[in-house]
């Protein structure tokens, strides 16, 4: 997975290590549509809906976002996958499906408008492959989080 552009610059001496549980927690939040901001020093995790999605009922998120924007260099950003990356993830999963009939259905599903919705409808009728999809997606999100950490630890600007 490619990493996304971010407005954060990482300074030298900010090496970060996370437990597997922390990595999994970030991956889970990303999968549910949140962006995650991790304080470099305290490792406090802030999960925030995408900026455009914030409304009047999001006052706590607005407060946290204001705090992050005040000093963005104190945070490591993990952004949810965009639609192109999500599509690529579905396509990569289809390549792992051994059932030819199901694979063809999934390929047709992502070739239609609303590919994610169509993809999920088909998998909802295939419990074995639905679970394989969840596992595959989870593994890829964990890999994505670890890649962001590795880039950070190697001082590559995100």
Secondary structure as UniProt FT lines:
FT   TURN            12..13
FT   HELIX           20..31
FT   TURN            32..33
FT   STRAND          35..39
FT   TURN            40..42
FT   STRAND          45..48
FT   HELIX           51..53
FT   HELIX           56..58
FT   HELIX           59..70
FT   HELIX           72..74
FT   STRAND          75..78
FT   HELIX           83..94
FT   TURN            95..96
FT   HELIX           100..110
FT   HELIX           115..124
FT   HELIX           127..153
FT   TURN            154..155
//
